[in-house]
């Protein structure tokens, strides 16, 4: 068994990570080339989700191996896998990707929290602690971002609706979307059209969203976006006629994990750089002090020789 533990190393896990990223890139490439509608995109997103789950587990194993060594990392990984299987079986949430991702995320966060406490309790300088904490924050941020990507891509819902003069309201995923009309603006070199929508929930207006169409030789579009802590809603234009407007609404659940992970990534890199810069400054100060002492010693020695 010891020989098995010795074979597990970071290089193999990094290779596995690269292979999984390559598989994801290939699936996404197929989705871009072959996927023409929401159903096709959901097909490829669903298959990417399983690969992302494996990637999430491999990245977590990298962290455990770095923190605890091969034997403990293997045991923790097996424990996390067991908790994941139990959560998939027992969870009331009807999403295998959500149920599989959450336990891994909590195990990683718990492991990093314990490591934070160990680092903070060490009798070292604040700069040294920030340098040691930085990489762990970066690793946790990557796991959080990957969790957000899995949830937002796989659990998102996409639906299409046609608005007309007789049908200006649409119930979508617990929200009410009301078509408010179209405004236009002549910019000389192009015409701009603003398709205005009101997003409401339980009769309470939340925000006004507009889809922008720029008509030149070829039309270009900018989707309307509504964001809150739970999800983002993207409204995109699909077709316009004299009597109707067709849009696609898509939800991106738990998008706050993407933003939160990105912020954590920046903080981790900043902590790492602060610790590195401070260490360089301390080493430079020590070198200057040593050089100054050496020059002082030489002056005293020359003075002593002259006095003789």
N, C-alpha and C positions, 0 to 999 in steps of 0.2 A: 504493500500500500504506500510505503514511503517513496518508492520509485515512481509511483503514479503522481504523487504530489510534486515531486521534483521536476516532472515533465511539464507541469502547468507553469507557464511564465507569461510575462506581459507581452513579449514579442509575438507569441501565438495568438493572444487575445487581440493585439493590434492588427494582426493579419486577418483575423476573423472579422474585425470591425471594418477593415477596408473591403473585404469581400461582400459583406452585407450592404455597405454603402453602394458598391457597384451594382448589386442586384436591384436595390431601390432605384438607382439612376436608370437602369435598363427598363424597369416597369414603368417609371414615370415617362421615359422616352416613348415607349409603346403607347401610353395613354395620350401623349401629345399628338403622335402621328395618327393613331387609329380612333381616338375618342372624339366624337363629334357632338355628343349631347350629354345632358346630366346623367342619364342612365349609364353611358359608357364610362364617364369619369368616376361614378360610384363603383363600378366594376373594378377599375384599376386601383382606386383608393382602398377598397376592401382588401385586395391582395397585397398592397404595400403595407397595410396595417400589421399583418402577421410578421413580415420581415422586420418592421420597426420594433415589434415586441421583442424579438430575438436580439436585435441591436441594443435595446434598452437593458436587457438582461446581461449581455456581454459587457457593456460599459459599466454596469454595476459590479460585475465580477472583477473588472480591472481595478476599480476603486478598492474593493475588499482585499484583493491580492496585494495592492500597494500598502494598505494600512495594516493588515493582520498576518500576511504571509500565506503560503499555499494551503496548508492544512486548515486553518481557521477560515480562510476565504472560501474553500470548498464547502465546509460545513454551513457557513452562513448562506451561501448561494443555494444549497439544497433546502435549507430552512425557508428561504424566501420563495423558492419554487413551490414548496408544499403549501405555504400560506396562500400563494397565488391560486393554486388548484382548488383549495377549499373555498376561497372567495368567489371563484367562478361558479362553483356548484351552489353555494348558499346565498350569494348576493341577490337582492331583489331587483337590481338594475339590469335591464335587458340589453347588455352590451359586453361581449367577451373582451373587447379591447380595453374598456374602462375598468372592468373587474380584474383584468390581468395586470394593468399598469399601476393601479393605486397601491397594492401591497409592495411592489418593487420600489416605488417612489418613497413610501414611508420607511422601508428598511434602509434605503440609501440615506435619507434625511436623518434617521436615528443614528446611523453609524458615523456620519459626518458631525452631528451634534456632540457625540461622545468624544470625537477627536478634537473638536473645538475646545471642549472643557479641559482636556489633557494639555493642549497647547497653552491655554490661558493660565493654567496652574503652574507651568514651568517657570523656573527662576531665570528668565531671559529678558532682554530688552523688548520694548513695545515694537520696535522696528523688526526685530527678529520674529516676533509672534505674527506680525502682519504678513511677513514673507512666507511663513509656514501655513497660515490660514488661507492665503490667496488661492493656491492651486485647488484646495478642497472646495472653495466657493465656486471656482470655475467648473469643476467637475459636477457639482450639484446643479449648477445653472444649465449645463448641457443636458443633464437628465431631465430637468424640469421643462426645458424647451422641447426635448424629444417627446415627453409626455403630452405637452400641449399640441404638438404636431399630430400625434396619433389621434387624440380626441377630436381635434378640430377637423381633420381630414376625413376620418371614418364616421364620426357621429353627426356630421353636418347633414342638414336636410335641404334639398333643392326642389322648388316647385315653380310652376309657371301659371300666369293668370292673364286674362284679357280684360282690360278696363274699357268701358264704353259709356255713353251718356246715360244709359239705364243701369249701369253696374259700376259704381265708383268706389265700392268698399269690398275689402277682401280680408277674411279671417285666415291668418297664417301663423301657425305654431304658438297660439295664445296671444298674438298681437293682431291689432286691426290696422290695415294699410288702406288709406283713403287717397284716391287720386284727386289732386287739387287743381289740375289744369296745366297748361303749357304757356311759358313766356318765351319771347324771342328777342334777339338783339343782332342788328346788322353791324358787323365790324369792318365792312369794306372789303377785306380780302376773304371773309368767310361769314357764315351765319351761325349764330349760337342759339340753341334751343334748350330751355330748362324745363324738365318734366318734374313737377313738384308733387311730393307725397307727404302725408302726415302719418306718423307712427304713433299709435295709441295702445294702451293696455287697460282693460277693465274700465273703459270709458274715460280714462285720463290721458290727455295728450302728452307725449313724451318728447318728440322732436320732429322738426320738418327736414326732410331729406330730398335732395334734387339729383336727378340724373342729367348729365350735360352731354348734348350732342353738338359737335362742331362739323358743319357741312362745308366742305371745300370740293375738290374734285372727287374725293372719297370721304365718307363720313367717319368720324372717330368718336368714341364714347368714353365718358368717365362715370363709373358707377356711383350710386348713392350709398352711403354707409351710415348705419346707426350702431352705436356701441354702448354697452353697459358692462358691469362686472361679470355677468353670467355668459353673455354671448355677443357676437357681432352679427348684424343682418346686412347683407349686400344686395342691393337692387340694381339689376342691369337690364338694359333695353334689348328687346328681342325683335320687335317689329312695330311699325307705325302705319296706320291707314287714316283715311279721312274720318272714320267713325270709331276707331279703337286704338288702344295702346297695349302692347303685349310686353310684360316684364317677367324676369326670373328673379325670385327671391331665394337667397341661400343663407342658412345660419352657419356660424362658426362658433360652436360651443366652447366655453372655457378658454377663450382667446387671451384672457388675462394671464394665463400661465406662460404664453409666448412673450408677452411684454415683461412680466415679472422675471422670467428666466434671462431675458436680454439685459435687464437692469442688473441682475445678480452677476452676470458674466462681466459686465463693465466694472462692477465693484471688486470682483475677484482679481481681475487684471490690474486694477489700480492698486490694490493692497500688495500684490506681488511686486509691482514696480516701485512702490514707496519703500518696501523692505530692501530691494536691490540697490536703489539709489542711496539710501541711508547707509547701507553697508559699505558701498564704494566710498562715500564721504568719510566714514569712520576709518577705513583702511588708508585713505589718502592723508587724513589728519595724523594717523600714527606714523606714516612714512615721513611726513613733513617734520614731525616731532623728533623722529630718529635722526633725520638729516640735520636738523638744527642742533641736536645734541652732539652729533659727530663733528660739526663745524666748530662748535664751542670748545669741544675737547682738543681739537687741533690748535686753536688759538691759544688755549691755556698751555699746551705743550710747547709751542713756539716761544711763548712769553717766558716760560720756565727755562728754556735753553738760552735765551738772550740774557737772562738774569745771571746765569752761570758764567 
